[in-house]
Amino acid sequence: MGDKQVDEGTAGEQAVEPVDETTIVVGHDGSKNANEALRVALKLGHELHSPVTVVRAWSIATAPRPASWKFGYVCSFDELAEAVHNDLVAKSQPVVDMFPDVKLTYREYNANPAKTLIQASKGARLLVVGARGLGGFKEMVLGSVSDQCVRYARCPVLVTKRTSVATSDSPP
């Protein structure tokens, strides 16, 4: 396996391999805020000539239904993982298409979101995450992925807020 470190994770979670030091990591949960974070990461990747790795952490509860799903059918792990990948690519495609020159990779992990992003970004150039803005009591009780990333990531972290929906006429 060479000199790359791989975090073995905890029981039931996939091991997360860190990216290299030139890569920008961006978290993507399928939301509009995540697409704003992706847009910012790709813009920085374009300007800095850095590759971008899009990371999605998922669980059985958050995975989209696979195309093969029928009522009463229990999907395999591989079917769920494929559905997560396909959903990630489809939801990020409009933003990705705006930056055709940026080298892009996707990674999906069946694991805790904050922990996954922190582990994947060890040694990265930058970690970009979106802020959902739950605020107040909900955020205090539920915790915040972006807050945990800011506190514990070993690389610089940029937290984005969704400003407005970009159109094909607006600059990246």
TORLOKOL-25799 format. One record per atom (N, C-alpha, C): x, y, z; residue in one letter. Coordinates in steps of 0.02 Angstrom, whole numbers, plus 50000, padded with zeros to 5 digits. Example, Ala and Ser with C-alpha at 12.3 -4.5 7.8 and 13.67 -1.06 7.14 Angstrom:
TORLOKOL-25799
u: 50660 v: 49716 w: 50390 r: A
u: 50615 v: 49775 w: 50390 r: A
u: 50660 v: 49835 w: 50390 r: A
u: 50642 v: 49888 w: 50354 r: S
u: 50684 v: 49947 w: 50357 r: S
u: 50645 v: 50002 w: 50394 r: S
END
This chain:
TORLOKOL-25799
u: 50041 v: 49941 w: 50000 r: M
u: 50000 v: 50000 w: 50000 r: M
u: 50043 v: 50063 w: 50000 r: M
u: 50107 v: 50057 w: 50004 r: G
u: 50151 v: 50115 w: 49999 r: G
u: 50150 v: 50156 w: 50062 r: G
u: 50162 v: 50223 w: 50054 r: D
u: 50166 v: 50266 w: 50112 r: D
u: 50101 v: 50302 w: 50127 r: D
u: 50047 v: 50285 w: 50093 r: K
u: 49982 v: 50317 w: 50106 r: K
u: 49952 v: 50288 w: 50169 r: K
u: 49925 v: 50332 w: 50210 r: Q
u: 49891 v: 50309 w: 50270 r: Q
u: 49818 v: 50297 w: 50254 r: Q
u: 49791 v: 50244 w: 50281 r: V
u: 49720 v: 50230 w: 50274 r: V
u: 49691 v: 50222 w: 50344 r: V
u: 49641 v: 50261 w: 50360 r: D
u: 49608 v: 50254 w: 50424 r: D
u: 49561 v: 50194 w: 50419 r: D
u: 49568 v: 50147 w: 50464 r: E
u: 49529 v: 50086 w: 50462 r: E
u: 49456 v: 50097 w: 50481 r: E
u: 49440 v: 50155 w: 50511 r: G
u: 49372 v: 50170 w: 50528 r: G
u: 49349 v: 50130 w: 50588 r: G
u: 49285 v: 50136 w: 50604 r: T
u: 49256 v: 50098 w: 50659 r: T
u: 49213 v: 50044 w: 50630 r: T
u: 49189 v: 50000 w: 50673 r: A
u: 49148 v: 49944 w: 50650 r: A
u: 49090 v: 49968 w: 50607 r: A
u: 49083 v: 49936 w: 50549 r: G
u: 49028 v: 49953 w: 50504 r: G
u: 49042 v: 50010 w: 50456 r: G
u: 49099 v: 50043 w: 50463 r: E
u: 49115 v: 50099 w: 50418 r: E
u: 49171 v: 50080 w: 50371 r: E
u: 49170 v: 50109 w: 50312 r: Q
u: 49222 v: 50098 w: 50264 r: Q
u: 49285 v: 50137 w: 50282 r: Q
u: 49343 v: 50110 w: 50268 r: A
u: 49405 v: 50146 w: 50279 r: A
u: 49410 v: 50203 w: 50229 r: A
u: 49438 v: 50259 w: 50251 r: V
u: 49444 v: 50319 w: 50210 r: V
u: 49517 v: 50333 w: 50195 r: V
u: 49533 v: 50338 w: 50131 r: E
u: 49602 v: 50353 w: 50110 r: E
u: 49610 v: 50427 w: 50099 r: E
u: 49661 v: 50459 w: 50131 r: P
u: 49672 v: 50530 w: 50120 r: P
u: 49694 v: 50545 w: 50048 r: P
u: 49679 v: 50606 w: 50026 r: V
u: 49701 v: 50628 w: 49960 r: V
u: 49773 v: 50654 w: 49965 r: V
u: 49803 v: 50672 w: 49908 r: D
u: 49870 v: 50700 w: 49910 r: D
u: 49867 v: 50775 w: 49925 r: D
u: 49926 v: 50804 w: 49935 r: E
u: 49931 v: 50873 w: 49958 r: E
u: 49911 v: 50926 w: 49907 r: E
u: 49903 v: 50908 w: 49845 r: T
u: 49883 v: 50957 w: 49794 r: T
u: 49807 v: 50961 w: 49785 r: T
u: 49771 v: 50915 w: 49815 r: T
u: 49700 v: 50906 w: 49802 r: T
u: 49656 v: 50948 w: 49848 r: T
u: 49602 v: 50975 w: 49820 r: I
u: 49549 v: 51008 w: 49857 r: I
u: 49494 v: 50957 w: 49868 r: I
u: 49473 v: 50948 w: 49930 r: V
u: 49419 v: 50901 w: 49947 r: V
u: 49356 v: 50942 w: 49959 r: V
u: 49300 v: 50919 w: 49932 r: V
u: 49236 v: 50952 w: 49944 r: V
u: 49184 v: 50901 w: 49964 r: V
u: 49148 v: 50917 w: 50017 r: G
u: 49094 v: 50873 w: 50039 r: G
u: 49031 v: 50887 w: 49999 r: G
u: 48995 v: 50834 w: 49982 r: H
u: 48933 v: 50843 w: 49943 r: H
u: 48881 v: 50793 w: 49968 r: H
u: 48826 v: 50820 w: 49994 r: D
u: 48772 v: 50778 w: 50020 r: D
u: 48710 v: 50778 w: 49975 r: D
u: 48716 v: 50808 w: 49916 r: G
u: 48660 v: 50810 w: 49870 r: G
u: 48618 v: 50872 w: 49875 r: G
u: 48633 v: 50917 w: 49922 r: S
u: 48593 v: 50977 w: 49932 r: S
u: 48616 v: 51034 w: 49887 r: S
u: 48575 v: 51087 w: 49885 r: K
u: 48594 v: 51147 w: 49847 r: K
u: 48654 v: 51181 w: 49880 r: K
u: 48657 v: 51179 w: 49947 r: N
u: 48716 v: 51207 w: 49981 r: N
u: 48780 v: 51170 w: 49961 r: N
u: 48773 v: 51105 w: 49952 r: A
u: 48831 v: 51065 w: 49930 r: A
u: 48853 v: 51083 w: 49860 r: A
u: 48805 v: 51099 w: 49817 r: N
u: 48823 v: 51121 w: 49749 r: N
u: 48859 v: 51188 w: 49750 r: N
u: 48841 v: 51231 w: 49797 r: E
u: 48878 v: 51295 w: 49804 r: E
u: 48949 v: 51282 w: 49827 r: E
u: 48957 v: 51237 w: 49875 r: A
u: 49024 v: 51218 w: 49898 r: A
u: 49064 v: 51188 w: 49841 r: A
u: 49033 v: 51146 w: 49801 r: L
u: 49066 v: 51116 w: 49743 r: L
u: 49086 v: 51169 w: 49692 r: L
u: 49042 v: 51217 w: 49679 r: R
u: 49058 v: 51271 w: 49632 r: R
u: 49120 v: 51310 w: 49656 r: R
u: 49123 v: 51325 w: 49720 r: V
u: 49180 v: 51361 w: 49748 r: V
u: 49243 v: 51319 w: 49743 r: V
u: 49238 v: 51255 w: 49760 r: A
u: 49297 v: 51210 w: 49757 r: A
u: 49323 v: 51204 w: 49686 r: A
u: 49277 v: 51197 w: 49638 r: L
u: 49298 v: 51191 w: 49568 r: L
u: 49328 v: 51256 w: 49542 r: L
u: 49301 v: 51312 w: 49563 r: K
u: 49329 v: 51377 w: 49543 r: K
u: 49400 v: 51383 w: 49570 r: K
u: 49409 v: 51365 w: 49633 r: L
u: 49477 v: 51367 w: 49662 r: L
u: 49522 v: 51316 w: 49628 r: L
u: 49496 v: 51257 w: 49613 r: G
u: 49535 v: 51207 w: 49577 r: G
u: 49558 v: 51233 w: 49509 r: G
u: 49514 v: 51269 w: 49475 r: H
u: 49531 v: 51299 w: 49410 r: H
u: 49586 v: 51351 w: 49419 r: H
u: 49577 v: 51396 w: 49468 r: E
u: 49625 v: 51450 w: 49478 r: E
u: 49692 v: 51426 w: 49504 r: E
u: 49692 v: 51374 w: 49545 r: L
u: 49754 v: 51349 w: 49575 r: L
u: 49783 v: 51288 w: 49538 r: L
u: 49750 v: 51267 w: 49484 r: H
u: 49771 v: 51208 w: 49446 r: H
u: 49777 v: 51147 w: 49492 r: H
u: 49726 v: 51139 w: 49535 r: S
u: 49724 v: 51084 w: 49582 r: S
u: 49667 v: 51036 w: 49564 r: S
u: 49679 v: 50972 w: 49572 r: P
u: 49625 v: 50924 w: 49564 r: P
u: 49575 v: 50931 w: 49621 r: P
u: 49513 v: 50910 w: 49609 r: V
u: 49461 v: 50913 w: 49660 r: V
u: 49432 v: 50843 w: 49670 r: V
u: 49424 v: 50824 w: 49732 r: T
u: 49392 v: 50761 w: 49749 r: T
u: 49327 v: 50775 w: 49786 r: T
u: 49273 v: 50750 w: 49758 r: V
u: 49206 v: 50758 w: 49788 r: V
u: 49192 v: 50698 w: 49831 r: V
u: 49176 v: 50710 w: 49895 r: V
u: 49166 v: 50657 w: 49943 r: V
u: 49094 v: 50658 w: 49969 r: V
u: 49062 v: 50600 w: 49967 r: R
u: 48996 v: 50593 w: 49997 r: R
u: 48998 v: 50536 w: 50047 r: R
u: 48977 v: 50551 w: 50108 r: A
u: 48968 v: 50499 w: 50159 r: A
u: 48893 v: 50482 w: 50160 r: A
u: 48878 v: 50419 w: 50168 r: W
u: 48809 v: 50398 w: 50166 r: W
u: 48796 v: 50341 w: 50215 r: W
u: 48732 v: 50330 w: 50228 r: S
u: 48710 v: 50274 w: 50268 r: S
u: 48651 v: 50241 w: 50231 r: S
u: 48629 v: 50185 w: 50255 r: I
u: 48572 v: 50152 w: 50224 r: I
u: 48512 v: 50198 w: 50226 r: I
u: 48505 v: 50237 w: 50279 r: A
u: 48448 v: 50283 w: 50286 r: A
u: 48452 v: 50342 w: 50237 r: A
u: 48512 v: 50363 w: 50217 r: T
u: 48518 v: 50421 w: 50173 r: T
u: 48530 v: 50403 w: 50100 r: T
u: 48543 v: 50340 w: 50086 r: A
u: 48556 v: 50319 w: 50017 r: A
u: 48493 v: 50323 w: 49975 r: A
u: 48499 v: 50346 w: 49912 r: P
u: 48441 v: 50345 w: 49868 r: P
u: 48424 v: 50273 w: 49850 r: P
u: 48362 v: 50263 w: 49829 r: R
u: 48342 v: 50195 w: 49809 r: R
u: 48375 v: 50177 w: 49743 r: R
u: 48402 v: 50117 w: 49739 r: P
u: 48431 v: 50094 w: 49675 r: P
u: 48376 v: 50085 w: 49623 r: P
u: 48395 v: 50086 w: 49560 r: A
u: 48348 v: 50076 w: 49505 r: A
u: 48313 v: 50008 w: 49510 r: A
u: 48346 v: 49959 w: 49539 r: S
u: 48319 v: 49892 w: 49545 r: S
u: 48270 v: 49883 w: 49603 r: S
u: 48262 v: 49935 w: 49643 r: W
u: 48221 v: 49930 w: 49703 r: W
u: 48148 v: 49920 w: 49687 r: W
u: 48116 v: 49874 w: 49724 r: K
u: 48044 v: 49862 w: 49721 r: K
u: 48021 v: 49854 w: 49792 r: K
u: 47958 v: 49868 w: 49804 r: F
u: 47930 v: 49861 w: 49871 r: F
u: 47943 v: 49790 w: 49897 r: F
u: 47970 v: 49786 w: 49957 r: G
u: 47985 v: 49722 w: 49988 r: G
u: 48054 v: 49694 w: 49971 r: G
u: 48090 v: 49728 w: 49926 r: Y
u: 48156 v: 49704 w: 49905 r: Y
u: 48209 v: 49736 w: 49950 r: Y
u: 48255 v: 49696 w: 49975 r: V
u: 48310 v: 49721 w: 50015 r: V
u: 48371 v: 49727 w: 49969 r: V
u: 48395 v: 49788 w: 49961 r: C
u: 48451 v: 49801 w: 49916 r: C
u: 48517 v: 49777 w: 49946 r: C
u: 48563 v: 49757 w: 49904 r: S
u: 48629 v: 49739 w: 49927 r: S
u: 48670 v: 49803 w: 49939 r: S
u: 48725 v: 49796 w: 49975 r: F
u: 48769 v: 49852 w: 49987 r: F
u: 48795 v: 49880 w: 49921 r: F
u: 48813 v: 49837 w: 49875 r: D
u: 48839 v: 49859 w: 49810 r: D
u: 48787 v: 49899 w: 49771 r: D
u: 48724 v: 49878 w: 49774 r: E
u: 48671 v: 49915 w: 49740 r: E
u: 48662 v: 49984 w: 49771 r: E
u: 48664 v: 49988 w: 49837 r: L
u: 48658 v: 50053 w: 49871 r: L
u: 48717 v: 50098 w: 49854 r: L
u: 48778 v: 50070 w: 49855 r: A
u: 48838 v: 50109 w: 49839 r: A
u: 48835 v: 50136 w: 49768 r: A
u: 48811 v: 50095 w: 49721 r: E
u: 48804 v: 50118 w: 49652 r: E
u: 48752 v: 50173 w: 49646 r: E
u: 48697 v: 50167 w: 49683 r: A
u: 48645 v: 50218 w: 49682 r: A
u: 48671 v: 50284 w: 49711 r: A
u: 48711 v: 50281 w: 49763 r: V
u: 48741 v: 50341 w: 49793 r: V
u: 48787 v: 50374 w: 49742 r: V
u: 48829 v: 50335 w: 49710 r: H
u: 48875 v: 50362 w: 49660 r: H
u: 48837 v: 50396 w: 49603 r: H
u: 48788 v: 50361 w: 49576 r: N
u: 48749 v: 50388 w: 49520 r: N
u: 48713 v: 50452 w: 49540 r: N
u: 48685 v: 50455 w: 49601 r: D
u: 48651 v: 50514 w: 49625 r: D
u: 48700 v: 50572 w: 49633 r: D
u: 48759 v: 50557 w: 49660 r: L
u: 48811 v: 50609 w: 49669 r: L
u: 48831 v: 50638 w: 49602 r: L
u: 48845 v: 50596 w: 49554 r: V
u: 48865 v: 50620 w: 49488 r: V
u: 48809 v: 50661 w: 49456 r: V
u: 48748 v: 50637 w: 49460 r: A
u: 48691 v: 50672 w: 49428 r: A
u: 48679 v: 50740 w: 49460 r: A
u: 48680 v: 50743 w: 49526 r: K
u: 48666 v: 50807 w: 49560 r: K
u: 48722 v: 50857 w: 49554 r: K
u: 48783 v: 50834 w: 49544 r: S
u: 48839 v: 50880 w: 49538 r: S
u: 48855 v: 50899 w: 49466 r: S
u: 48828 v: 50862 w: 49418 r: Q
u: 48845 v: 50872 w: 49347 r: Q
u: 48836 v: 50943 w: 49321 r: Q
u: 48781 v: 50978 w: 49336 r: P
u: 48774 v: 51046 w: 49311 r: P
u: 48830 v: 51092 w: 49333 r: P
u: 48855 v: 51083 w: 49394 r: V
u: 48910 v: 51125 w: 49419 r: V
u: 48976 v: 51102 w: 49388 r: V
u: 48986 v: 51037 w: 49385 r: V
u: 49048 v: 51008 w: 49357 r: V
u: 49057 v: 51031 w: 49285 r: V
u: 49002 v: 51034 w: 49247 r: D
u: 49005 v: 51053 w: 49176 r: D
u: 49031 v: 51124 w: 49167 r: D
u: 49027 v: 51166 w: 49218 r: M
u: 49051 v: 51235 w: 49212 r: M
u: 49127 v: 51239 w: 49216 r: M
u: 49160 v: 51185 w: 49237 r: F
u: 49233 v: 51184 w: 49246 r: F
u: 49263 v: 51122 w: 49213 r: F
u: 49260 v: 51118 w: 49147 r: P
u: 49283 v: 51057 w: 49113 r: P
u: 49358 v: 51044 w: 49118 r: P
u: 49397 v: 51095 w: 49136 r: D
u: 49469 v: 51087 w: 49139 r: D
u: 49495 v: 51061 w: 49206 r: D
u: 49452 v: 51056 w: 49256 r: V
u: 49473 v: 51034 w: 49322 r: V
u: 49469 v: 50958 w: 49327 r: V
u: 49525 v: 50927 w: 49347 r: K
u: 49526 v: 50854 w: 49357 r: K
u: 49483 v: 50838 w: 49418 r: K
u: 49435 v: 50794 w: 49409 r: L
u: 49386 v: 50780 w: 49462 r: L
u: 49381 v: 50705 w: 49475 r: L
u: 49377 v: 50688 w: 49539 r: T
u: 49364 v: 50618 w: 49558 r: T
u: 49307 v: 50618 w: 49609 r: T
u: 49272 v: 50562 w: 49612 r: Y
u: 49218 v: 50553 w: 49660 r: Y
u: 49236 v: 50497 w: 49708 r: Y
u: 49218 v: 50506 w: 49772 r: R
u: 49226 v: 50453 w: 49821 r: R
u: 49163 v: 50451 w: 49864 r: R
u: 49138 v: 50391 w: 49876 r: E
u: 49080 v: 50383 w: 49918 r: E
u: 49098 v: 50333 w: 49973 r: E
u: 49078 v: 50350 w: 50035 r: Y
u: 49093 v: 50308 w: 50092 r: Y
u: 49031 v: 50296 w: 50134 r: Y
u: 49021 v: 50235 w: 50155 r: N
u: 48968 v: 50218 w: 50201 r: N
u: 48996 v: 50231 w: 50271 r: N
u: 48991 v: 50294 w: 50293 r: A
u: 49024 v: 50314 w: 50356 r: A
u: 48997 v: 50381 w: 50379 r: A
u: 49018 v: 50402 w: 50438 r: N
u: 48999 v: 50466 w: 50468 r: N
u: 49025 v: 50524 w: 50425 r: N
u: 48983 v: 50573 w: 50408 r: P
u: 49003 v: 50627 w: 50363 r: P
u: 49063 v: 50668 w: 50388 r: P
u: 49061 v: 50694 w: 50448 r: A
u: 49115 v: 50736 w: 50473 r: A
u: 49181 v: 50697 w: 50476 r: A
u: 49177 v: 50638 w: 50505 r: K
u: 49237 v: 50596 w: 50512 r: K
u: 49266 v: 50579 w: 50443 r: K
u: 49223 v: 50564 w: 50396 r: T
u: 49245 v: 50548 w: 50328 r: T
u: 49282 v: 50606 w: 50296 r: T
u: 49252 v: 50665 w: 50299 r: L
u: 49283 v: 50725 w: 50269 r: L
u: 49349 v: 50741 w: 50303 r: L
u: 49352 v: 50736 w: 50368 r: I
u: 49414 v: 50750 w: 50405 r: I
u: 49469 v: 50701 w: 50385 r: I
u: 49451 v: 50637 w: 50380 r: Q
u: 49501 v: 50587 w: 50362 r: Q
u: 49522 v: 50593 w: 50289 r: Q
u: 49475 v: 50605 w: 50244 r: A
u: 49491 v: 50611 w: 50173 r: A
u: 49535 v: 50672 w: 50159 r: A
u: 49528 v: 50724 w: 50200 r: S
u: 49565 v: 50787 w: 50187 r: S
u: 49631 v: 50792 w: 50224 r: S
u: 49651 v: 50739 w: 50260 r: K
u: 49716 v: 50742 w: 50294 r: K
u: 49770 v: 50757 w: 50243 r: K
u: 49804 v: 50813 w: 50252 r: G
u: 49858 v: 50831 w: 50206 r: G
u: 49835 v: 50864 w: 50142 r: G
u: 49769 v: 50874 w: 50133 r: A
u: 49744 v: 50905 w: 50072 r: A
u: 49762 v: 50979 w: 50070 r: A
u: 49758 v: 51007 w: 50011 r: R
u: 49770 v: 51079 w: 50003 r: R
u: 49716 v: 51119 w: 50039 r: R
u: 49653 v: 51094 w: 50036 r: L
u: 49596 v: 51130 w: 50063 r: L
u: 49537 v: 51083 w: 50068 r: L
u: 49495 v: 51094 w: 50118 r: L
u: 49431 v: 51059 w: 50125 r: L
u: 49376 v: 51112 w: 50119 r: L
u: 49328 v: 51101 w: 50074 r: V
u: 49272 v: 51147 w: 50064 r: V
u: 49208 v: 51111 w: 50084 r: V
u: 49169 v: 51142 w: 50128 r: V
u: 49105 v: 51115 w: 50149 r: V
u: 49052 v: 51169 w: 50147 r: V
u: 48990 v: 51148 w: 50137 r: G
u: 48934 v: 51195 w: 50138 r: G
u: 48906 v: 51199 w: 50208 r: G
u: 48874 v: 51256 w: 50223 r: A
u: 48841 v: 51265 w: 50287 r: A
u: 48766 v: 51260 w: 50276 r: A
u: 48734 v: 51218 w: 50313 r: R
u: 48661 v: 51211 w: 50307 r: R
u: 48626 v: 51266 w: 50346 r: R
u: 48657 v: 51290 w: 50400 r: G
u: 48627 v: 51344 w: 50437 r: G
u: 48566 v: 51323 w: 50477 r: G
u: 48569 v: 51265 w: 50511 r: L
u: 48514 v: 51246 w: 50554 r: L
u: 48505 v: 51298 w: 50610 r: L
u: 48561 v: 51317 w: 50639 r: G
u: 48560 v: 51369 w: 50690 r: G
u: 48530 v: 51346 w: 50756 r: G
u: 48545 v: 51384 w: 50807 r: G
u: 48515 v: 51375 w: 50873 r: G
u: 48518 v: 51305 w: 50902 r: G
u: 48462 v: 51286 w: 50932 r: F
u: 48457 v: 51224 w: 50970 r: F
u: 48468 v: 51163 w: 50926 r: F
u: 48439 v: 51161 w: 50865 r: K
u: 48447 v: 51103 w: 50820 r: K
u: 48520 v: 51089 w: 50807 r: K
u: 48558 v: 51141 w: 50792 r: E
u: 48629 v: 51131 w: 50776 r: E
u: 48667 v: 51107 w: 50838 r: E
u: 48648 v: 51134 w: 50897 r: M
u: 48682 v: 51115 w: 50959 r: M
u: 48669 v: 51041 w: 50974 r: M
u: 48608 v: 51018 w: 50963 r: V
u: 48591 v: 50949 w: 50978 r: V
u: 48617 v: 50901 w: 50924 r: V
u: 48607 v: 50919 w: 50861 r: L
u: 48626 v: 50875 w: 50807 r: L
u: 48700 v: 50878 w: 50791 r: L
u: 48732 v: 50933 w: 50807 r: G
u: 48801 v: 50943 w: 50787 r: G
u: 48804 v: 50967 w: 50716 r: G
u: 48860 v: 50992 w: 50696 r: S
u: 48867 v: 51020 w: 50629 r: S
u: 48929 v: 50990 w: 50596 r: S
u: 48918 v: 50963 w: 50537 r: V
u: 48975 v: 50934 w: 50500 r: V
u: 49026 v: 50988 w: 50487 r: V
u: 49004 v: 51047 w: 50465 r: S
u: 49051 v: 51101 w: 50450 r: S
u: 49089 v: 51122 w: 50513 r: S
u: 49054 v: 51126 w: 50570 r: D
u: 49087 v: 51145 w: 50632 r: D
u: 49140 v: 51093 w: 50652 r: D
u: 49124 v: 51029 w: 50646 r: Q
u: 49172 v: 50977 w: 50662 r: Q
u: 49233 v: 50979 w: 50615 r: Q
u: 49220 v: 50993 w: 50552 r: C
u: 49275 v: 50998 w: 50504 r: C
u: 49321 v: 51056 w: 50521 r: C
u: 49292 v: 51113 w: 50537 r: V
u: 49332 v: 51172 w: 50556 r: V
u: 49374 v: 51156 w: 50617 r: V
u: 49346 v: 51122 w: 50665 r: R
u: 49381 v: 51107 w: 50728 r: R
u: 49436 v: 51055 w: 50720 r: R
u: 49423 v: 51003 w: 50680 r: Y
u: 49467 v: 50945 w: 50681 r: Y
u: 49506 v: 50929 w: 50618 r: Y
u: 49490 v: 50961 w: 50562 r: A
u: 49527 v: 50946 w: 50500 r: A
u: 49600 v: 50969 w: 50507 r: A
u: 49644 v: 50934 w: 50473 r: R
u: 49716 v: 50950 w: 50476 r: R
u: 49739 v: 50993 w: 50417 r: R
u: 49691 v: 51020 w: 50381 r: C
u: 49707 v: 51064 w: 50325 r: C
u: 49661 v: 51126 w: 50331 r: C
u: 49675 v: 51178 w: 50292 r: P
u: 49629 v: 51236 w: 50294 r: P
u: 49559 v: 51215 w: 50273 r: P
u: 49509 v: 51246 w: 50303 r: V
u: 49439 v: 51231 w: 50289 r: V
u: 49403 v: 51294 w: 50267 r: V
u: 49365 v: 51289 w: 50213 r: L
u: 49323 v: 51344 w: 50189 r: L
u: 49251 v: 51322 w: 50194 r: L
u: 49211 v: 51361 w: 50232 r: V
u: 49140 v: 51346 w: 50238 r: V
u: 49102 v: 51396 w: 50195 r: V
u: 49061 v: 51370 w: 50149 r: T
u: 49023 v: 51413 w: 50104 r: T
u: 48951 v: 51416 w: 50125 r: T
u: 48919 v: 51471 w: 50109 r: K
u: 48847 v: 51478 w: 50118 r: K
u: 48816 v: 51487 w: 50050 r: K
u: 48758 v: 51459 w: 50040 r: R
u: 48724 v: 51464 w: 49976 r: R
u: 48701 v: 51537 w: 49969 r: R
u: 48723 v: 51568 w: 49915 r: T
u: 48704 v: 51638 w: 49904 r: T
u: 48645 v: 51641 w: 49857 r: T
u: 48655 v: 51623 w: 49796 r: S
u: 48601 v: 51622 w: 49748 r: S
u: 48615 v: 51567 w: 49698 r: S
u: 48564 v: 51546 w: 49664 r: V
u: 48572 v: 51492 w: 49615 r: V
u: 48604 v: 51522 w: 49553 r: V
u: 48660 v: 51492 w: 49532 r: A
u: 48694 v: 51515 w: 49472 r: A
u: 48656 v: 51494 w: 49410 r: A
u: 48655 v: 51536 w: 49361 r: T
u: 48624 v: 51519 w: 49297 r: T
u: 48679 v: 51508 w: 49246 r: T
u: 48660 v: 51484 w: 49188 r: S
u: 48710 v: 51472 w: 49137 r: S
u: 48741 v: 51538 w: 49112 r: S
u: 48706 v: 51595 w: 49124 r: D
u: 48732 v: 51660 w: 49103 r: D
u: 48779 v: 51690 w: 49153 r: D
u: 48776 v: 51667 w: 49217 r: S
u: 48817 v: 51699 w: 49268 r: S
u: 48887 v: 51668 w: 49268 r: S
u: 48937 v: 51710 w: 49283 r: P
u: 49006 v: 51684 w: 49282 r: P
u: 49017 v: 51635 w: 49339 r: P
u: 49062 v: 51587 w: 49331 r: P
u: 49076 v: 51538 w: 49383 r: P
u: 49105 v: 51570 w: 49445 r: P
END
